[in-house]
Amino acid sequence: MPYKRILLKLSGEALMGNRQYGIDPDRLADYAKEIKSAVDKGIEVAIVIGGGNIFRGIAGASKGMDRVQGDHMGMLATVINGLALQSACEDHGIQTRLQSAIKINEVAEPFIRRKAMRHLEKGRVVIFGGGTGNPYFTTDSAAVLRAIEIEADVILKGTRVDGIYSADPEKNRDATKFDFISFDDVLRKGLKVMDTTAFTLSQENELPIIVFDMNKPGNLLKVVSGENIGTKVNL
């Protein structure tokens, strides 16, 4: 396998399935099966999940809510999603630990880098909730930060599209897909992969990003096996 340790980034909206909000148990089960396929191959898997299916701090701020307060609510939403994903993974026989950047000792371990790495070495999936623990930082930034801290080989960003395109493929039928693209080209072309803070942090630490369709069964295993799935962003 080309990757020994991966950081999987999932959006909160992905957990909604076909619902308007909240969590779809069927989608959770599908993701747990995908994660198990990677774990069974000996891949060490860490996960960061967003909270947009429950609450977005920036959306609350746009309607007059205090931004810091809203971001804290968003961080708690990621912990809720983390608990849901943990339960689904354990239902499929995957040993899982949830660590939170915000101390909620009754439901999650506090984030401790060495402890997280030890869990991964023992074959446990580690879910990082609570974002970075700070307002004004997205879960994209949390994903890159945690990936660097745990010395992951790659960030896998699971989305509903099969890679990075020259334009929005859902709006522009002439959009072309990139199989490989450099960090510099992403910035030069103004393509949206992650928010600027997260993307720059990944570039500075030479950490590749693969954007792929997480909703297609078998794709995660194909990516970690080195197949040309999605779009790889590298130096």
N, C-alpha and C positions, 0 to 999 in steps of 0.2 A: 504494500500500500504506500502511495507517495506521501500520505499525511499520517502522522502518528497521533497528533492532538489537534482538534479543530474547535473553533468557536462558531456556533450556529446562531445567527441573528434572525429572530422571527418578529414580525410586527404583531401588535395586539389585534389589529383589524383582521389578521389572518384567522384568528380563533373564532371569528363570528360565523364563518361558513357562509350560508345563505341568509343569515339573520340580519336584522337591522342594528343590533347591538348585543352585547353580552358574549357568552361562550357557547359554542356548538359542541356537545359531547362527541359527536361523530367525527368532527374535524380533529379534536384532541386525540381520539383513538387512532386516526390515520397518521398523525404526526408521531405518536408513540411507536407505531409499527415501523415508520421510517427510521426513527432514532435507534430502535432495537436492531435493525438490520446493520447499522454502522457499528454499534457496540459489539455485536456478535462477531464482527470481523477484527475485533481487537483495537478499534479506534477509540481514543479517549475523547469524550464529547462534553463540551461546556456549552451552555445556552444562555443567551440574553434575550428577553422577550419584552416587547413594548406594552403599553397600557391603553392604546387609543380606542380599543373596543369598549372601554369603561369611562375613561376621562383623559382629556388632554389639557395640560396646564396652559399652553399658549392659546387654546380655544377659549378657555375661561377668562384669560386676561383680555382677549379681544372684546369681551362682553362686560368689562368693568371689574372683574375679579382681580385681586392682588396677585401678581405673577408668581411671587415666591410661594404664596399659599396654594395657588393652583398647581404649581410644579410638585409640591409635596403631595398633593392629592393624586397626581399622575404617578408618582413613585409608588404610592400605596397600591394603585391599580396594577402596577407591574408585579407586585408581590402576590396579589390575588390571582393573576394569570399564572404566576410561577407555581403557586399551590395547586392550581387546576392541572397544569402540565405534569407536575410531580406525581399527582394521584394517577393520572392516565399512564405515565411511564411505569409506575409500580404495579398497576393492574396488568401490565405486559411483562412483569418479571424483571424490570430494570431497577437496580439499586440506584437511588437518586437522593441527592442532597440539595436543599434550597438554602442559599446564602443571601442575606440582605445587606445592602449598604446602610439601611436604616435599622437600628436595633429593634427587633420584634422577637425577642428570645423565645416566646411561647410558640411561635410558628416557624421560625427560620433561624439558622445559625447566623451570627454576624460574619461579614466577609473578612476572612483571614487568608491571605495569599498562600502561605505555606500549607494551611489545612486544605484549601481548595485543591492545590496540586497533589497533595497526598491522596485525597479522594479520587482524583483522576487516575493516579498511578494504580489504585486498587480496583479500577474498572467501574467506578461509580460515575454516573452522569451528574454534573454540577450545574444547577440553574442559578443564575445571578439575578436577583430582584433588587428593586429600589434604585435603579439607575446608578449614577455615580454617588448618590447621597447628597448631591448639591443641586440647587435650582439653576435654571438657564442652560443645563446640559441635557441633550437628548439621549435616548437609549442607543442611538448609533454611536455616540461618543462613549457611552458606557461599554458597548460591545468592543470597540477598538481598545479602550483602556484595559479591560479585563483580558482581552486576547494577548496584549503585550505583557501584562503582569504574569499570566500563567504560561507564557512562552509558547503560545499556539503557533502552529505552522501556517495557518490560513484562516481567514474569516469567510464563512459561507453565509451569504445573505439570501435567505429564502423568501421569494416574492411570488406574485401570481403571474408574472411574465417570465419568459424563458431566457432573459439576458438583458443586456444594455443595447438600446437602439439609438439611431441618429435622431429620432423624434418619437413621440408617444405612439406606439404601434396600435393603440386602441382608438386613436384619433386620426392617424396618418397612415394610409395603406401603403405608401411608398417608403416608409421608414425601413432602414436597413439595420440588420443585427451585426454586432461586433462579436467575433469569437475571442479575440484578444485585443486589449487596448492598454496603453500606458497611462500612468497617473497624469502625466503632462498633457496627453491628448484629451483626456476627460475634462481637464480644466480648460484647455484651449477651445474645445468644442462646446463648453458650457453644459455638459451632460450631468444629469442628476443621478448620483449613485448613493451618496450619503450626504449629510450636512457638511458644510465646509470644515468645521472643527474636527469632526471625526475623520474625514477624508484626508486632511492634512496630517493628522496624527499617524494615520496608517502609512502614508507616503514617507514621512520622516523616519519611521521605524522599519521601512522596507517590508511591510507585512501585506502580502497579496490578498485581494478580495475576489471572490467568485460570486456573481449574481446569477441565480438560477430559479427555475419554477419548482417551488417546494410542494405544490399541490398535485404534481404528476407522480403517481406511485412509482417507486424505484429510483427516482432521480437522485436522492441523497446518497444512496449507495454507489450510484454511477459516478457522482462527483468525487467522493472520497476514494474511489478506485482509480481515479485519474482519467476517466473518460471525458471527452470534450463536450461537456454539458454546460449551457449557459455562457456567460462571458467572464473571462479572467482579466482582472486589472493588476498589472505588475509594473515594475520600473521600466 
